[in-house]
Amino acid sequence: MTSRVTIPLQPKIPTVLDGQAHVELPGYELWLNFIENVHVVPIRIHETTFARALSEALQAFPHAAGNLRRDNDQWNIILTDSPVILDIEFRADKTLGFQDACVVQGDLRPFLSQPSSRESLDSPLLRMKLTIAEYETAVGVSWHHTLGDATVLLCFMNFISQSPELVQSYLPLMPHLANSYPKSELHALYANMRKDIDRVDILIPEEKLCRLREKVSDRMHSSGSEPSIQDCLTAYIVTVLDRCLDAPITTVTDAASYRNVSPSLTGADVAGNAIYIIPTSLQPRDHQIANIAMTLRQSIQLAREPKFIEEWMSLTVNSNLSLDWRSAHFGCPGEVRFHTSGVNERYLRTFRSNGLRRRMLVVSTYALECQHISSTSNGASDTVGVAAYFEPVSREILACLGVLQMYA
């Protein structure tokens, strides 16, 4: 048995942008989609305490309570201090019913606030939902990308989760922006793109990936470049796909942050979408992981030169390894779980996973999620989740994924 209530919440006044009418959005900020995440907390969060924490967070992030406006070619977020709707669903169940701890899930809609049937520029840029069971609470957030990228969203969620009261309670490079479609067509195109895609989950101990990186580093020593774990993992996935697909992988695109590259570009603490796309061209059918990892690393190093960024910003691997989503702990450090969703063809997503307490390898025909596992001081384990999406998964792909065992 369930019950539902809705609470409209406005920012606590005065906001940090008090007296300012709007925030201008340059063209490269127009990512007109939502980031949708769910944080699962192993306690029953008190809804009124959470509501006060959200109102305080909106005081520090007032653009999240604004509305999009377009004036000819200029887009703005008007600082309207509009109410943000907090949906609350109470469930009689003891837990929320998640079947596994994988970061990337198939359908999170039951835990997310759903938009109205008449979406417009006046529609909220932020939607929140609490799903409260007897022993767990899901905090669902739908964050419009124009409010900022994943780094900004994590800051916002940390602001809510670590508020004292809550704790004490307990376009060449961007073709998706160069071509736009009516919203009704986008839904149909997205659904058609996803219909023949499967997700595969796999867990890989972190020490194996570290050994893989060591082997690749030894071979790259003369190049003067030091690969990241993500470079090596991406290179490995490329070799797997090349063994199994009819057409070779010839291009890899990385989503990168240009924070900390140069003060002339942006500051480390800037809000917004300080991200850009780095394309890397690969030699067809090059099955040498070291060669691919070196090519990726050199491409990223070149693309992080301020001159390169300035040129392209005058106008997909998506790694979240640097973002600790579970740091938004709502008073339960080390015990929360983080979930998100999203399926695209040949799209590699990397996350720290949800602290599995034992070493394990999981493969399903629905998802590919590589999770790196290592011991931590509290006896739990720190894991990283990687999800990639392909055409219907063949036995060849699953077999090739097992090749990583040889690097143990």
Rosetta blueprint (number, residue, H / E / L):
1 M L
2 T E
3 S E
4 R E
5 V E
6 T E
7 I E
8 P E
9 L E
10 Q L
11 P L
12 K L
13 I L
14 P L
15 T L
16 V L
17 L L
18 D L
19 G L
20 Q L
21 A L
22 H E
23 V E
24 E E
25 L E
26 P L
27 G H
28 Y H
29 E H
30 L L
31 W L
32 L L
33 N L
34 F E
35 I E
36 E E
37 N E
38 V E
39 H E
40 V E
41 V E
42 P L
43 I L
44 R L
45 I L
46 H L
47 E H
48 T H
49 T H
50 F H
51 A H
52 R H
53 A H
54 L H
55 S H
56 E H
57 A H
58 L H
59 Q H
60 A H
61 F L
62 P H
63 H H
64 A H
65 A H
66 G L
67 N E
68 L E
69 R E
70 R E
71 D E
72 N L
73 D L
74 Q E
75 W E
76 N E
77 I E
78 I E
79 L L
80 T L
81 D L
82 S L
83 P L
84 V E
85 I E
86 L E
87 D E
88 I E
89 E E
90 F E
91 R E
92 A L
93 D L
94 K L
95 T L
96 L L
97 G L
98 F L
99 Q L
100 D L
101 A L
102 C L
103 V L
104 V E
105 Q L
106 G L
107 D L
108 L L
109 R H
110 P H
111 F H
112 L L
113 S L
114 Q L
115 P L
116 S L
117 S L
118 R L
119 E L
120 S L
121 L L
122 D L
123 S L
124 P L
125 L L
126 L E
127 R E
128 M E
129 K E
130 L E
131 T E
132 I E
133 A L
134 E L
135 Y L
136 E L
137 T E
138 A E
139 V E
140 G E
141 V E
142 S E
143 W E
144 H E
145 H H
146 T H
147 L H
148 G E
149 D L
150 A H
151 T H
152 V H
153 L H
154 L H
155 C H
156 F H
157 M H
158 N H
159 F H
160 I H
161 S H
162 Q L
163 S L
164 P H
165 E H
166 L H
167 V H
168 Q H
169 S H
170 Y L
171 L L
172 P L
173 L L
174 M L
175 P H
176 H H
177 L H
178 A H
179 N L
180 S L
181 Y L
182 P L
183 K H
184 S H
185 E H
186 L H
187 H H
188 A H
189 L H
190 Y H
191 A H
192 N H
193 M H
194 R H
195 K L
196 D L
197 I L
198 D E
199 R E
200 V E
201 D L
202 I L
203 L L
204 I L
205 P L
206 E H
207 E H
208 K H
209 L H
210 C H
211 R H
212 L H
213 R H
214 E H
215 K H
216 V H
217 S H
218 D H
219 R H
220 M H
221 H H
222 S H
223 S H
224 G L
225 S L
226 E L
227 P L
228 S L
229 I H
230 Q H
231 D H
232 C H
233 L H
234 T H
235 A H
236 Y H
237 I H
238 V H
239 T H
240 V H
241 L H
242 D H
243 R H
244 C H
245 L L
246 D L
247 A L
248 P L
249 I L
250 T L
251 T E
252 V E
253 T E
254 D E
255 A E
256 A E
257 S E
258 Y L
259 R L
260 N L
261 V L
262 S L
263 P L
264 S L
265 L L
266 T L
267 G L
268 A L
269 D L
270 V L
271 A L
272 G E
273 N L
274 A L
275 I E
276 Y E
277 I E
278 I E
279 P E
280 T E
281 S E
282 L L
283 Q L
284 P L
285 R L
286 D L
287 H L
288 Q L
289 I H
290 A H
291 N H
292 I H
293 A H
294 M H
295 T H
296 L H
297 R H
298 Q H
299 S H
300 I H
301 Q H
302 L H
303 A H
304 R L
305 E L
306 P H
307 K H
308 F H
309 I H
310 E H
311 E H
312 W H
313 M H
314 S L
315 L L
316 T L
317 V E
318 N E
319 S E
320 N L
321 L L
322 S L
323 L L
324 D L
325 W H
326 R H
327 S H
328 A L
329 H L
330 F L
331 G L
332 C L
333 P L
334 G L
335 E L
336 V L
337 R E
338 F E
339 H E
340 T E
341 S L
342 G L
343 V L
344 N L
345 E L
346 R L
347 Y L
348 L E
349 R E
350 T E
351 F E
352 R E
353 S E
354 N L
355 G L
356 L L
357 R L
358 R L
359 R L
360 M L
361 L L
362 V L
363 V L
364 S L
365 T L
366 Y L
367 A L
368 L E
369 E E
370 C L
371 Q L
372 H E
373 I E
374 S E
375 S E
376 T L
377 S L
378 N L
379 G L
380 A L
381 S E
382 D E
383 T E
384 V E
385 G E
386 V E
387 A E
388 A E
389 Y E
390 F E
391 E L
392 P L
393 V L
394 S L
395 R H
396 E H
397 I H
398 L H
399 A H
400 C H
401 L H
402 G H
403 V H
404 L H
405 Q H
406 M H
407 Y H
408 A L
